[in-house]
Structures are given as C-alpha cells and as structure tokens.
Amino acid sequence: MSDYRGYSNKIVNANANADMDSAGVKLGRFCIKYDRRVSDVSERFNVSKITIYKWFDGSWVPNKRHTELILDFLEREYEKV
C-alpha cells in the first residue's frame, strides 16, 4: 500500500484514472505527488475543499478562469521542484 499522506486511496485512485485533459486533474496529480494540502489549495483558488476534490477526481471541470489560474500555478510550482 502506498503512502499518500493526507489523501485517501479513493481520491488517489480516482485521480489516477481521471482524464488528464482537465487542469483540475493535473492539479490533483501535483498535489498528491508533492503532498499539498487541499485546504491550502482551496484558499489559493478561492473555492471549497469539495470543489478541489471534485476537480482532482475529474467529476467537475474547472471553468476557464480557474483553468488558466491552475495552469499558471502548476507552471510556477513545477519550476520550484
């Protein structure tokens, strides 16, 4: 069994099986891999934690504005790691 710190196996598996075309799924992969707290991410994007989890598992797709913000965030954060 893998250690994903604060993430349940359910969300990790749902994210792994979700369509990577969604910026929310990409955000989920990053946050799971680098152990980013959902509460911090939800504050950054000014959305609820439920929204973040739905983005992560691909059941909700971020709107255009959030997609742009997520992709910018990921670009900056991947440069740091």
Contacts in CASP RR format, 6 or more apart in sequence:
PFRMAT RR
TARGET T0000
AUTHOR 0000-0000-0000
METHOD contacts of the structure
MODEL  1
MSDYRGYSNKIVNANANADMDSAGVKLGRFCIKYDRRVSDVSERFNVSKI
TIYKWFDGSWVPNKRHTELILDFLEREYEKV
1 9 0 8 1.000
2 12 0 8 1.000
4 12 0 8 1.000
4 32 0 8 1.000
4 35 0 8 1.000
5 35 0 8 1.000
6 35 0 8 1.000
7 32 0 8 1.000
11 32 0 8 1.000
11 53 0 8 1.000
11 56 0 8 1.000
11 57 0 8 1.000
12 32 0 8 1.000
14 56 0 8 1.000
14 57 0 8 1.000
14 58 0 8 1.000
15 25 0 8 1.000
15 28 0 8 1.000
15 29 0 8 1.000
15 32 0 8 1.000
15 56 0 8 1.000
15 57 0 8 1.000
15 58 0 8 1.000
18 25 0 8 1.000
18 56 0 8 1.000
18 57 0 8 1.000
18 58 0 8 1.000
19 25 0 8 1.000
19 58 0 8 1.000
20 26 0 8 1.000
20 29 0 8 1.000
22 55 0 8 1.000
22 58 0 8 1.000
22 61 0 8 1.000
22 62 0 8 1.000
23 55 0 8 1.000
23 62 0 8 1.000
23 66 0 8 1.000
23 67 0 8 1.000
23 70 0 8 1.000
23 71 0 8 1.000
23 74 0 8 1.000
24 55 0 8 1.000
24 56 0 8 1.000
24 58 0 8 1.000
24 61 0 8 1.000
24 62 0 8 1.000
24 67 0 8 1.000
24 70 0 8 1.000
25 55 0 8 1.000
25 56 0 8 1.000
25 57 0 8 1.000
25 58 0 8 1.000
26 70 0 8 1.000
26 71 0 8 1.000
26 74 0 8 1.000
27 41 0 8 1.000
27 52 0 8 1.000
27 55 0 8 1.000
27 56 0 8 1.000
27 70 0 8 1.000
27 73 0 8 1.000
27 74 0 8 1.000
28 55 0 8 1.000
28 56 0 8 1.000
30 36 0 8 1.000
30 74 0 8 1.000
30 77 0 8 1.000
30 78 0 8 1.000
31 38 0 8 1.000
31 41 0 8 1.000
31 56 0 8 1.000
32 56 0 8 1.000
34 77 0 8 1.000
34 81 0 8 1.000
38 49 0 8 1.000
38 52 0 8 1.000
38 53 0 8 1.000
39 49 0 8 1.000
41 52 0 8 1.000
42 48 0 8 1.000
42 49 0 8 1.000
42 51 0 8 1.000
42 52 0 8 1.000
44 73 0 8 1.000
45 52 0 8 1.000
45 66 0 8 1.000
45 69 0 8 1.000
45 70 0 8 1.000
47 66 0 8 1.000
51 60 0 8 1.000
54 60 0 8 1.000
55 61 0 8 1.000
55 62 0 8 1.000
61 67 0 8 1.000
62 70 0 8 1.000
END
